[in-house]
Amino acid sequence: MKRKYIALTLLITLLVAVSGFSAGTKEEAVKEVYFLNFKPEIASVYETKVAPAFEAETGIKLKVVTAASGTYAATLKSELAKSSPPTIFQTNGPVGLAGSLNYVSDLKNTQFYKILSDKSMALTSGDQVLAIPYAVEGYGLIYNDAIMRAYFALPNKKVSIKSAEEITSFALLKAVVEDMTRNKDRLGIKGVFASTSMAPGNDWRWQTHLVNVPLAYEFRDKGIPTGTKTDNFEFKYANEMKQLWDLYLDNSTTARGLLGSKSVDDAMAEFALGQAAIVQNGNWGAAQILGVQGNKVADKDIKFMPIYIGVKGEEHDGLNVGTENYLCINSQVSAEKQALADQFLTWLFSSDTGKAIVKNDLMFITPFNTFKDHELPTDPLAKEVIRWMNKDGVSSMPWAFSVIPSGQWKTDFGADLGQYINGKMSWSDVAKRAVASWKTEYDLTK
């Protein structure tokens, strides 16, 4: 009996120890923030700089998972359904948020919301704050001013203007680009424009960002406020988009038939290596340019110009500026995890360490009141966005693409652009299908 008693005592002691260990493990597991990241191009910054710094200062781990390019919506849906879902996830605006309403917590009482400079920028429902923007971005035509200066110095150039700064319309852009193509060997470039990337998941620069320009002009003509959903899309400026699209394709580093294998990374590398003079992208592309091994473009030569398509008065329009970068905290995780998420986001955008990473590595133009002038990004494209936003006589183009009715519309439109490139679809059919698909997708979301 004595031996049985001792054995039982040992067993109970062991069970208590194991139970304590399990409880401790469970408690430690709570000390982790799971962030589902949208942008592959800055994933390494979160993984190698943000996560280690946050853990070093707070003892809280940051788990970063990054969706592959063009797959975020599907990845988010899959991850939210798991037993250990992301604590923090991103949404691209009102349309994206509509698909995640069951998973967004009210952020109005968070420290993260308190540091937002302009509270009207948040996505709300009634008195609830559901998503907070973390970066304002701008995009347009990035150009290498060293190559442009070399062109404008040519004695045989066929344009009268003397610098890229004087390009203020599609007509001028076309004249310069086509003349540069005629002189590409003298300029040492393979093409004026970097590759029009059409590899799977890489057509977002066209089916979202480029189409924004005709969308914004049409909505402006109709008096449709930015961010207002509508089924009234006529693609009024389809032909204007076509003429710029053709300019890209006909003056590129890559022949049309090879574009299906080209990625955004390929295009940015071509620009960084001096093989192309112009590439359409946003200020987030600075890290890609500067990070390319063998980069030949000096910071001072990385400039922006607006995307001109040939609309009357476009000389007064600037870069496409806005955001589709909103952060949400998952309402379906524990209150403790939600609090940790708030702690992380507040740390990233208000602590000295976090702000330094945001400025120097993530290169965000942030909407938070914690950043002083000297803490704003110093990368060349961020500075260019700020310069264009403050340019006299110029208004930024709004992000009208935030009301594209669905991801399926973008996918279909991108596929049709590819068919046009390969000569399998007329531009007229591309435009007609875009209008019809918009109505169909809009009706499905009602």
JOCOR-V28403 format. One record per residue. N is the residue number from 0. PHI is phi in degrees with one decimal (none if undefined). BURIAL is I if it has 24 or more other ideal C-beta (glycine too) atoms within 12 Angstrom, else O. Layout:
n=N phi=PHI burial=BURIAL
n=N phi=PHI burial=BURIAL
This chain:
n=0 phi=none burial=O
n=1 phi=-63.6 burial=O
n=2 phi=-64.7 burial=O
n=3 phi=-63.3 burial=O
n=4 phi=-65.5 burial=O
n=5 phi=-63.6 burial=O
n=6 phi=-63.1 burial=O
n=7 phi=-63.7 burial=O
n=8 phi=-62.0 burial=O
n=9 phi=-62.9 burial=O
n=10 phi=-63.8 burial=O
n=11 phi=-62.6 burial=O
n=12 phi=-59.6 burial=O
n=13 phi=-63.6 burial=O
n=14 phi=-63.0 burial=O
n=15 phi=-63.8 burial=O
n=16 phi=-64.2 burial=O
n=17 phi=-63.2 burial=O
n=18 phi=-62.4 burial=O
n=19 phi=-63.7 burial=O
n=20 phi=-62.9 burial=O
n=21 phi=-63.3 burial=O
n=22 phi=-63.7 burial=O
n=23 phi=-63.4 burial=O
n=24 phi=-62.5 burial=O
n=25 phi=-62.9 burial=O
n=26 phi=-66.0 burial=O
n=27 phi=-65.8 burial=O
n=28 phi=-63.4 burial=O
n=29 phi=-66.4 burial=I
n=30 phi=-80.8 burial=I
n=31 phi=-144.8 burial=I
n=32 phi=-110.5 burial=I
n=33 phi=-101.3 burial=I
n=34 phi=-111.9 burial=I
n=35 phi=-94.1 burial=I
n=36 phi=-88.7 burial=I
n=37 phi=-92.2 burial=I
n=38 phi=-108.0 burial=I
n=39 phi=-60.2 burial=I
n=40 phi=-68.3 burial=I
n=41 phi=-120.7 burial=I
n=42 phi=-57.9 burial=I
n=43 phi=-64.8 burial=O
n=44 phi=-67.7 burial=I
n=45 phi=-61.9 burial=I
n=46 phi=-75.2 burial=I
n=47 phi=-99.2 burial=O
n=48 phi=-121.4 burial=I
n=49 phi=-65.6 burial=I
n=50 phi=-59.8 burial=I
n=51 phi=-62.5 burial=O
n=52 phi=-67.2 burial=I
n=53 phi=-63.5 burial=I
n=54 phi=-66.1 burial=O
n=55 phi=-63.8 burial=O
n=56 phi=-90.0 burial=O
n=57 phi=-121.9 burial=I
n=58 phi=79.9 burial=O
n=59 phi=-100.9 burial=I
n=60 phi=-80.2 burial=I
n=61 phi=-117.9 burial=I
n=62 phi=-96.6 burial=I
n=63 phi=-114.5 burial=I
n=64 phi=-118.5 burial=I
n=65 phi=-115.5 burial=I
n=66 phi=-72.6 burial=I
n=67 phi=-63.6 burial=O
n=68 phi=-53.4 burial=I
n=69 phi=80.6 burial=I
n=70 phi=-120.4 burial=O
n=71 phi=-61.2 burial=I
n=72 phi=-58.9 burial=I
n=73 phi=-68.8 burial=O
n=74 phi=-65.0 burial=I
n=75 phi=-60.8 burial=I
n=76 phi=-58.7 burial=O
n=77 phi=-66.8 burial=O
n=78 phi=-69.7 burial=I
n=79 phi=-65.8 burial=I
n=80 phi=-83.0 burial=O
n=81 phi=-81.1 burial=O
n=82 phi=-70.5 burial=O
n=83 phi=-120.6 burial=O
n=84 phi=-78.4 burial=I
n=85 phi=-63.0 burial=I
n=86 phi=-83.1 burial=I
n=87 phi=-121.8 burial=I
n=88 phi=-139.0 burial=I
n=89 phi=-110.9 burial=I
n=90 phi=-138.3 burial=I
n=91 phi=-97.9 burial=I
n=92 phi=140.8 burial=I
n=93 phi=-57.6 burial=I
n=94 phi=-67.5 burial=I
n=95 phi=-64.3 burial=I
n=96 phi=-62.8 burial=I
n=97 phi=-58.0 burial=I
n=98 phi=-85.0 burial=I
n=99 phi=-125.8 burial=I
n=100 phi=-60.6 burial=O
n=101 phi=-77.2 burial=O
n=102 phi=-122.8 burial=I
n=103 phi=-105.4 burial=I
n=104 phi=-93.1 burial=I
n=105 phi=-78.0 burial=I
n=106 phi=-101.5 burial=I
n=107 phi=-65.1 burial=I
n=108 phi=-101.8 burial=O
n=109 phi=-84.0 burial=I
n=110 phi=-65.7 burial=I
n=111 phi=-60.6 burial=I
n=112 phi=-69.3 burial=I
n=113 phi=-64.5 burial=O
n=114 phi=-91.6 burial=I
n=115 phi=-71.3 burial=I
n=116 phi=-63.3 burial=O
n=117 phi=-109.8 burial=O
n=118 phi=-62.4 burial=O
n=119 phi=-70.8 burial=O
n=120 phi=-76.5 burial=I
n=121 phi=-73.2 burial=I
n=122 phi=-89.0 burial=I
n=123 phi=-129.4 burial=I
n=124 phi=-143.4 burial=O
n=125 phi=63.1 burial=O
n=126 phi=-97.5 burial=O
n=127 phi=-93.9 burial=O
n=128 phi=-103.9 burial=I
n=129 phi=-104.4 burial=I
n=130 phi=-152.3 burial=I
n=131 phi=-120.4 burial=I
n=132 phi=-70.9 burial=I
n=133 phi=-119.7 burial=I
n=134 phi=-156.1 burial=I
n=135 phi=-98.4 burial=I
n=136 phi=-128.2 burial=I
n=137 phi=-137.0 burial=I
n=138 phi=-142.0 burial=I
n=139 phi=-178.8 burial=I
n=140 phi=-101.0 burial=I
n=141 phi=-82.5 burial=I
n=142 phi=-130.2 burial=I
n=143 phi=-91.0 burial=I
n=144 phi=-69.0 burial=I
n=145 phi=-65.1 burial=I
n=146 phi=-67.7 burial=I
n=147 phi=-63.4 burial=I
n=148 phi=-63.7 burial=O
n=149 phi=-62.3 burial=O
n=150 phi=-65.0 burial=I
n=151 phi=-67.3 burial=I
n=152 phi=-87.2 burial=O
n=153 phi=-65.1 burial=O
n=154 phi=-69.7 burial=O
n=155 phi=-102.5 burial=O
n=156 phi=-62.5 burial=I
n=157 phi=-101.7 burial=O
n=158 phi=-118.4 burial=I
n=159 phi=-89.6 burial=O
n=160 phi=-70.5 burial=O
n=161 phi=-119.4 burial=O
n=162 phi=-159.6 burial=O
n=163 phi=-64.0 burial=I
n=164 phi=-61.5 burial=O
n=165 phi=-86.2 burial=O
n=166 phi=-78.0 burial=I
n=167 phi=-131.2 burial=I
n=168 phi=-158.3 burial=I
n=169 phi=-64.2 burial=I
n=170 phi=-58.7 burial=I
n=171 phi=-68.7 burial=I
n=172 phi=-60.0 burial=I
n=173 phi=-61.1 burial=I
n=174 phi=-61.2 burial=I
n=175 phi=-67.0 burial=I
n=176 phi=-61.3 burial=I
n=177 phi=-67.0 burial=I
n=178 phi=-72.2 burial=I
n=179 phi=-64.2 burial=I
n=180 phi=-61.8 burial=I
n=181 phi=-63.0 burial=O
n=182 phi=-111.3 burial=I
n=183 phi=-61.9 burial=I
n=184 phi=-66.3 burial=O
n=185 phi=-68.0 burial=O
n=186 phi=-86.2 burial=I
n=187 phi=73.8 burial=O
n=188 phi=-118.4 burial=I
n=189 phi=-85.8 burial=I
n=190 phi=-170.5 burial=I
n=191 phi=-71.8 burial=I
n=192 phi=-98.1 burial=I
n=193 phi=-66.8 burial=I
n=194 phi=-55.3 burial=I
n=195 phi=-77.5 burial=I
n=196 phi=-65.2 burial=I
n=197 phi=-125.1 burial=I
n=198 phi=-61.6 burial=I
n=199 phi=-50.2 burial=O
n=200 phi=81.3 burial=I
n=201 phi=-115.9 burial=I
n=202 phi=-95.3 burial=I
n=203 phi=-65.9 burial=I
n=204 phi=-66.2 burial=I
n=205 phi=-108.4 burial=I
n=206 phi=-77.0 burial=I
n=207 phi=-122.9 burial=I
n=208 phi=-77.4 burial=I
n=209 phi=-68.7 burial=I
n=210 phi=-66.4 burial=I
n=211 phi=-57.7 burial=I
n=212 phi=-65.3 burial=I
n=213 phi=-63.2 burial=I
n=214 phi=-61.4 burial=I
n=215 phi=-62.4 burial=I
n=216 phi=-65.8 burial=I
n=217 phi=-66.0 burial=I
n=218 phi=-65.3 burial=I
n=219 phi=-65.4 burial=I
n=220 phi=-60.0 burial=O
n=221 phi=-90.1 burial=O
n=222 phi=71.5 burial=O
n=223 phi=-85.2 burial=O
n=224 phi=-63.0 burial=O
n=225 phi=-58.2 burial=I
n=226 phi=90.4 burial=I
n=227 phi=-91.2 burial=O
n=228 phi=-70.2 burial=I
n=229 phi=-151.0 burial=I
n=230 phi=-99.4 burial=O
n=231 phi=-93.0 burial=O
n=232 phi=-115.8 burial=I
n=233 phi=-109.7 burial=O
n=234 phi=53.9 burial=I
n=235 phi=-57.1 burial=I
n=236 phi=-107.6 burial=I
n=237 phi=-61.6 burial=I
n=238 phi=-67.7 burial=O
n=239 phi=-66.9 burial=I
n=240 phi=-62.9 burial=I
n=241 phi=-58.5 burial=I
n=242 phi=-66.9 burial=I
n=243 phi=-74.6 burial=I
n=244 phi=-57.3 burial=I
n=245 phi=-64.5 burial=I
n=246 phi=-62.1 burial=I
n=247 phi=-56.6 burial=I
n=248 phi=-68.3 burial=I
n=249 phi=-85.8 burial=O
n=250 phi=-131.9 burial=I
n=251 phi=-103.8 burial=I
n=252 phi=-71.9 burial=I
n=253 phi=-128.7 burial=I
n=254 phi=-65.3 burial=O
n=255 phi=-52.9 burial=I
n=256 phi=-65.9 burial=O
n=257 phi=-105.0 burial=O
n=258 phi=-70.1 burial=I
n=259 phi=-64.0 burial=I
n=260 phi=-106.1 burial=O
n=261 phi=-92.2 burial=I
n=262 phi=-104.9 burial=I
n=263 phi=-61.7 burial=I
n=264 phi=-58.9 burial=I
n=265 phi=-59.7 burial=I
n=266 phi=-62.8 burial=I
n=267 phi=-67.2 burial=I
n=268 phi=-67.0 burial=I
n=269 phi=-59.5 burial=I
n=270 phi=-66.6 burial=I
n=271 phi=-62.1 burial=I
n=272 phi=-88.9 burial=I
n=273 phi=77.1 burial=I
n=274 phi=-84.4 burial=I
n=275 phi=-134.8 burial=I
n=276 phi=-95.0 burial=I
n=277 phi=-138.2 burial=I
n=278 phi=-144.9 burial=I
n=279 phi=-82.2 burial=I
n=280 phi=-172.2 burial=I
n=281 phi=-111.5 burial=I
n=282 phi=-63.4 burial=I
n=283 phi=-64.7 burial=I
n=284 phi=-75.1 burial=I
n=285 phi=-60.2 burial=I
n=286 phi=-62.5 burial=I
n=287 phi=-67.2 burial=I
n=288 phi=-63.8 burial=I
n=289 phi=-70.0 burial=I
n=290 phi=-90.7 burial=O
n=291 phi=-72.4 burial=I
n=292 phi=-64.2 burial=O
n=293 phi=86.9 burial=O
n=294 phi=-50.3 burial=I
n=295 phi=-109.1 burial=I
n=296 phi=-98.6 burial=I
n=297 phi=-70.7 burial=O
n=298 phi=-50.3 burial=O
n=299 phi=-68.0 burial=O
n=300 phi=-99.8 burial=I
n=301 phi=-91.3 burial=I
n=302 phi=-126.0 burial=I
n=303 phi=-117.4 burial=I
n=304 phi=-136.0 burial=I
n=305 phi=-65.8 burial=I
n=306 phi=-87.6 burial=I
n=307 phi=-94.8 burial=I
n=308 phi=-122.2 burial=I
n=309 phi=101.7 burial=I
n=310 phi=-97.5 burial=I
n=311 phi=-56.4 burial=O
n=312 phi=85.7 burial=O
n=313 phi=-67.0 burial=I
n=314 phi=-64.6 burial=O
n=315 phi=-98.0 burial=O
n=316 phi=-103.7 burial=I
n=317 phi=-104.9 burial=I
n=318 phi=-70.5 burial=I
n=319 phi=-80.5 burial=I
n=320 phi=-122.3 burial=I
n=321 phi=173.5 burial=I
n=322 phi=-154.1 burial=I
n=323 phi=-128.7 burial=I
n=324 phi=-112.3 burial=I
n=325 phi=-117.5 burial=I
n=326 phi=-111.7 burial=I
n=327 phi=-124.2 burial=I
n=328 phi=-111.0 burial=I
n=329 phi=-68.6 burial=I
n=330 phi=-73.7 burial=I
n=331 phi=-89.6 burial=I
n=332 phi=-93.2 burial=I
n=333 phi=-63.8 burial=O
n=334 phi=-60.8 burial=O
n=335 phi=-63.4 burial=O
n=336 phi=-68.1 burial=I
n=337 phi=-64.4 burial=I
n=338 phi=-66.5 burial=I
n=339 phi=-64.9 burial=I
n=340 phi=-63.1 burial=I
n=341 phi=-60.4 burial=I
n=342 phi=-61.8 burial=I
n=343 phi=-63.8 burial=I
n=344 phi=-64.5 burial=I
n=345 phi=-66.6 burial=I
n=346 phi=-61.2 burial=I
n=347 phi=-61.3 burial=I
n=348 phi=-106.3 burial=I
n=349 phi=-137.9 burial=I
n=350 phi=-76.5 burial=I
n=351 phi=-60.2 burial=O
n=352 phi=-66.2 burial=O
n=353 phi=-61.0 burial=I
n=354 phi=-63.9 burial=I
n=355 phi=-64.1 burial=I
n=356 phi=-68.8 burial=I
n=357 phi=-60.0 burial=I
n=358 phi=-72.0 burial=I
n=359 phi=-92.1 burial=O
n=360 phi=-117.3 burial=I
n=361 phi=-76.1 burial=I
n=362 phi=58.2 burial=I
n=363 phi=-82.4 burial=I
n=364 phi=-94.8 burial=I
n=365 phi=-95.0 burial=I
n=366 phi=-101.4 burial=I
n=367 phi=-108.1 burial=I
n=368 phi=-78.1 burial=O
n=369 phi=-82.2 burial=I
n=370 phi=-93.9 burial=I
n=371 phi=-89.9 burial=O
n=372 phi=-54.7 burial=O
n=373 phi=-73.7 burial=O
n=374 phi=-101.3 burial=I
n=375 phi=-74.1 burial=I
n=376 phi=-58.1 burial=I
n=377 phi=-113.2 burial=O
n=378 phi=-67.4 burial=I
n=379 phi=-60.0 burial=I
n=380 phi=-76.6 burial=I
n=381 phi=-62.8 burial=I
n=382 phi=-63.9 burial=I
n=383 phi=-65.6 burial=I
n=384 phi=-61.2 burial=I
n=385 phi=-62.4 burial=I
n=386 phi=-61.9 burial=I
n=387 phi=-69.2 burial=I
n=388 phi=-64.8 burial=I
n=389 phi=-106.4 burial=O
n=390 phi=-79.5 burial=I
n=391 phi=-64.8 burial=O
n=392 phi=76.3 burial=O
n=393 phi=-127.6 burial=O
n=394 phi=-115.5 burial=O
n=395 phi=-65.9 burial=I
n=396 phi=-81.4 burial=I
n=397 phi=-72.6 burial=I
n=398 phi=-85.9 burial=I
n=399 phi=-68.0 burial=I
n=400 phi=-65.2 burial=I
n=401 phi=-65.0 burial=I
n=402 phi=-106.2 burial=I
n=403 phi=-54.2 burial=I
n=404 phi=-64.3 burial=I
n=405 phi=-166.7 burial=I
n=406 phi=-66.1 burial=I
n=407 phi=-65.0 burial=O
n=408 phi=-59.6 burial=I
n=409 phi=-61.9 burial=I
n=410 phi=-60.4 burial=I
n=411 phi=-65.8 burial=I
n=412 phi=-66.1 burial=I
n=413 phi=-61.7 burial=I
n=414 phi=-63.8 burial=I
n=415 phi=-68.6 burial=I
n=416 phi=-60.8 burial=I
n=417 phi=-64.8 burial=I
n=418 phi=-64.4 burial=O
n=419 phi=-64.4 burial=I
n=420 phi=-57.0 burial=I
n=421 phi=-86.0 burial=O
n=422 phi=76.3 burial=O
n=423 phi=-101.9 burial=O
n=424 phi=-150.5 burial=O
n=425 phi=-76.9 burial=O
n=426 phi=-64.8 burial=I
n=427 phi=-57.8 burial=O
n=428 phi=-69.5 burial=O
n=429 phi=-57.0 burial=I
n=430 phi=-65.7 burial=I
n=431 phi=-62.2 burial=O
n=432 phi=-67.5 burial=I
n=433 phi=-64.2 burial=I
n=434 phi=-66.2 burial=I
n=435 phi=-64.7 burial=O
n=436 phi=-64.2 burial=I
n=437 phi=-59.0 burial=I
n=438 phi=-62.9 burial=O
n=439 phi=-60.5 burial=O
n=440 phi=-68.0 burial=I
n=441 phi=-62.7 burial=O
n=442 phi=-62.3 burial=O
n=443 phi=-68.1 burial=O
n=444 phi=-89.1 burial=O
n=445 phi=-72.0 burial=O
